[in-house]
Amino acid sequence: MYATWWKLGLDTTLLAFEAQSVIALRMAKLAASEAAMQLATGASHGAVVAGYRRKVRANHRRLSRAAERG
């Protein structure tokens, strides 16, 4: 009986890690494509980084508010 629960817990944990890995890879691919396009159209490296920092700060604020509300 415990073996069944142990396997379920392990499988669920592995699913979470694998899903997070897929999300990270997709986000990196999208970000690299977007950054390359910005650089190709003449944006500076600093402007690209500043744009991502702005997006990350906005997401952080939005997610922090959502967590506070429950």
Residue pairs with C-beta under 8 A, 6 or more apart in sequence:
31 52
35 48
35 52
38 47
38 48
38 51
39 45
39 48
